[in-house]
């Protein structure tokens, strides 16, 4: 089929009629499918059921240094889980704090602490007239929700396949003292699945922020979440790079096992410089006596070491790779050449980013919803939920079964075609 | 033996010499005992090892409403754990939010939220010139650490066996708009083991605060932590009482299973009014996707229901009751009639509060430390760590073995006698 933009009014009208028929067929199926969030599917969760057998009532519950993991104490995590998470994050265990079940919570708390107490002796953000964050777009809605909640002004920065537009980042960060941070998902980014290039990471490490308390919020959520054995992205380790560049304190790096074991019942961690660690622990000691050490021990006993964890990730990939491939195949088959949408083909992570024709995303999502397929809300990938082009849609292929996913993906392409053709027709009128 | 105050200089000198000899004998033992924190002992932790068998790899991980507890979601906790914690806290499950592993963390976050966003539409505390909290003394050092960390001015209010001095509380709360909260451990208080009387609770529920955003921080940490079968304190349920008094939004009530199952690996909860819940969830949804539901399910499967939990608490009591009794017996035997100290005899909780002669607490704690027994730092039970009379010492009998505890308690009485006699002698000189 030829590009919609080259069709005559008659051709487009015929296309709308044909696609509408297809859409009606889907509507009659009364689907209830969810492609809205990056949730692992049941089979993925089953992979970690061994966690439930990792600790028994007869087991020794002491960790390497003799601490009874069942009692109070150990503010920043037991040593062996620091080693495991350190290997996973490519950081020194001594530069890691182990937290509770949610890295989002760690990020929230990091912003909250900066608001009330400032970073390393600088003025608390709540005492400043204006605090701003850079937000690579499209990006992760829950990041944006945190900064929005704290009244932080969000400035969109366009993403490229190499990472955020670094000319713009450098320009803004070096010229505006009110800019205190930037949200990054540097590997298999949410939603595009892009990984920052070497040059991008090196430029990040060499930023010269006007604000002394500017920090990069480096959410490495998908660090080991590859889809393929060979076709893997490689990301330069940012803490090392910052140290080398003479900017050791520039980064807070976050990670978790949420999409490795159980979302909501895993382990979150933060890696950062010695100075930042002192600053953070000075707060953390007032917030808690310590996080869940039994769950830390459980994870260590389950995985053994990083090799056990990497083997485990291969099993995840085997389950979700066919889902990504199915979506890509269906998109290719039904949309290629029509000039009404572009999408990413990531090597890892949890999402595919779809860019529809301008002004079509909301309508596409609404149409899919009406036919029983829930997508991430259009606009969600932008600060304040406002995509100025109304174009970006995040596709989350992992949660539905492969069969359901195929149905949902096909319906999605039908919605894209219908909405696009109708829009072009309207523009002709 | 007669009261020290009635002794002649010669008698006191002889006493000092005798007690010093005893002290030296203890020092020679090279003890390493810890009575500093309210930590359960090993035998208590062993009681909950069944938790480790409560969920196996073959088990169904869905909760009553069909939610897979292994995946993301459920911001405020699964229903069945709300029921269990609701029964424990004597609150409606619908008025409960289930959190992570630490009620201290919940209290911290509650203060942090009030700082940055205010309570129910009121001015964020960080925008106010002055924020004050009332602190019943002696009290819990980690409470005071939170308010100190946020720069909140702490005003000590004397505790009585009936609870805080309510004349003073009413007077202060109704006259000063800067007073935004009060820290309470209403049952088996930390450190005295006092429980608030009916009248105290009713007066709390009927406070007329000058500040619309005044809240009672009701940390019911020891709600079911009785030492005896019959000799149990009864505490009126505060949320109900506030509702009845027309002050439904006055209280945040906190609890956890930290001293029921594993400290640091249990479940924390907050109970409060519908209005407060809406206010809190509006923040919480930005902080996390949800807390550890697998651990919630594990606790429900382990206990079954509140009856299982109460049976479990009887086992705790059987282990720690002899420890409290041993301390009381040793104190009675070695200190009664000397007029150099008073101590509480609680029916529950984790502590005994000891009041030495004025100006002696620090020296007693230091002497015990020198002989290898670590006590809670003198002053810790007061805001800013400053006990104006240098008199109060918190005794935590649960952690050491019974034998060790007896040694530590005896040494403690030796230290009290030595320091008191020396002080009186010095005053004669």
Interface residues (C-beta under 8 A of the other chain):
Chain A: X37 X39 X40 X42 X45 X48 X49 X50 X52 X53 X55 X56 X57 X58 X59 X61 X68 X69 X70 X71 X72 X73 X100 X101 X102 X104 X105 X108 X109 X112 X115 X116 X117 X124 X126 X127 X142 X145 X146 X149 X150 X258 X262 X263 X264 X265 X283 X285 X286 X287 X288 X289 X290 X291 X292 X293 X294 X295
Chain B: X37 X39 X40 X42 X45 X48 X49 X50 X51 X52 X53 X55 X56 X57 X58 X59 X61 X68 X69 X70 X71 X72 X73 X100 X101 X102 X104 X105 X108 X109 X112 X115 X116 X117 X124 X126 X127 X142 X145 X146 X149 X150 X258 X262 X263 X264 X265 X283 X285 X286 X287 X288 X289 X290 X291 X292 X293 X294 X295
